Amino acid sequence: MKVKVRTPLDKIMGSLKEVPLHHPAMLADLLRMLMEEAPELKPYAGFRPGDVQPYGLLVWRGAKLLTLTDMVHPTDELEMIPMVAGG
């Protein structure tokens, strides 16, 4: 699986991450795996039971915004964009 990563997450994971996913998994499981590799992701990719989205991260597959329960597949190309607050 390929994951494109946007600033400032690229400083943690690089701009393109190859993830060795061998079978379909929920997005929540993928994020847990990535946070184990890079604990610095937790403020963005972390979540609590019952959450629909991670704390501060949007994950897209094509034109679809994924939720934590969506399945991701080994051939997917995802894009991770940190949420930005502003006014």
Beta strands, then each sheet from edge to edge (+ up, - down):
strand 1: 2-5
strand 2: 16-18
strand 3: 25-26
strand 4: 57-61
strand 5: 64-65
strand 6: 71-72
strand 7: 77-82
sheet 1: 2+ 1- 7- 4+ 5-
sheet 2: 3+ 6-
end
